[in-house]
Amino acid sequence: MTFPSSTKDNMLNAQTFTHVSLHTAFPGTTGANEVTGGSPAYARKAITLNASSGGSRSLSAAVTLDVPACTVRWLGYWNGASFVATAPNGGATPKNFIALPATDTIYAPGHGWGDGQKIALFNGTPPGGLTEGTVYFTRDTTADTFKVAATAGGSAIDLTSASSFGCVVCAITEDVYAAQNTHQLSSTTFTIPD
């Protein structure tokens, strides 16, 4: 089913986002694995979003967060003290996909990735053999398909079942900080995939 843009705009505008957080591993539905520590100390930052247009809602101004030595993999979004959403670090747009267990292949039309792209599957149960929120690598890529490996250039993982409805795949960026630094969130866009 595809929703019209006006319906997507209404759904996106109905959700309140007040803060952004950084996470070293998948936050799940609770905001787990949030960065801590540092000097100046890491803290969530307040954000404002533009009104949704064309089925997308974007950050209205850049946000800078202090980070200690760590690896940032995920972003979290909050409404006050309530965790409401997560997204892979890097700002890529999530893609719908179909898992084809018989060939251990993921079908994601026009995904645009080459071999070795870091990806994560989230927002539901991923195909059997994969874990939600884990960073994987693409291999055997074509224009519309790829296989998944645990390491760059590693063996394809055996997919044992299809994913749940709503699970998406997305490129992910791992920002490694060897010492105290700042993490810049210059843009973020919320969309409801077709």
Secondary structure as UniProt FT lines:
FT   HELIX           5..14
FT   STRAND          19..23
FT   TURN            28..31
FT   TURN            38..41
FT   STRAND          45..46
FT   TURN            54..55
FT   STRAND          56..59
FT   STRAND          63..67
FT   STRAND          70..72
FT   STRAND          74..79
FT   TURN            80..81
FT   STRAND          82..88
FT   TURN            89..90
FT   STRAND          98..100
FT   TURN            101..104
FT   STRAND          105..107
FT   TURN            109..110
FT   TURN            115..116
FT   STRAND          118..122
FT   TURN            132..133
FT   STRAND          136..139
FT   STRAND          145..149
FT   TURN            152..153
FT   TURN            165..166
FT   STRAND          168..171
FT   STRAND          175..177
FT   STRAND          181..185
FT   STRAND          189..191
//
